[in-house]
Amino acid sequence: MAAPVRALAHALLGSVFVAAGAQALLRPSRYAERAAPITDRLGPALAKVDQRLPTSAEALIRINGAIQVGGGLLLATGTAVRPAAAALTGSLIPATIVGHPFWSVQGKAAKQDELVHFVKNLGLLAGLLLAAVDTQGKPGLPWRTRRLYADTQRSVRRAARTASREAKLVARATQVGRRLPS
């Protein structure tokens, strides 16, 4: 029963990012002015890492849009859901800060509108976080690690008991002077 609900949730959540990412890819100039406070700080840092990296606001917006389209498609189709959700989480945070800065908007109605969109994005973020940690009913890495550790300890204890029994048999056989069975 959970599988169809999970698939529908992934499709709906992913479609939001496909649509938003496509807008950013097709019209990055629409977002460039709002993104400038972040991209102006990020650009020089990227240039220090490697001069070939894009640093303009429009290029960074396009990259974020591509991440959203790709991640949204992966999420919507149920392919690599956890990595896709993690990548989308990383792309949503700057998009939310740039796109809905309610704290700096003038006018009560405009501030309220930006706050609603900001909180909506927090809801999307919550969905992405759930998708990023959802193991779809299968054991996660922490459980598998604990299980492997416990299984290894159990095997070592068994091997030690077996070795101890065999050593006692050898000791008895040696004391009696008998040959050991081969």
Beta strands, then each sheet from edge to edge (+ up, - down):
end
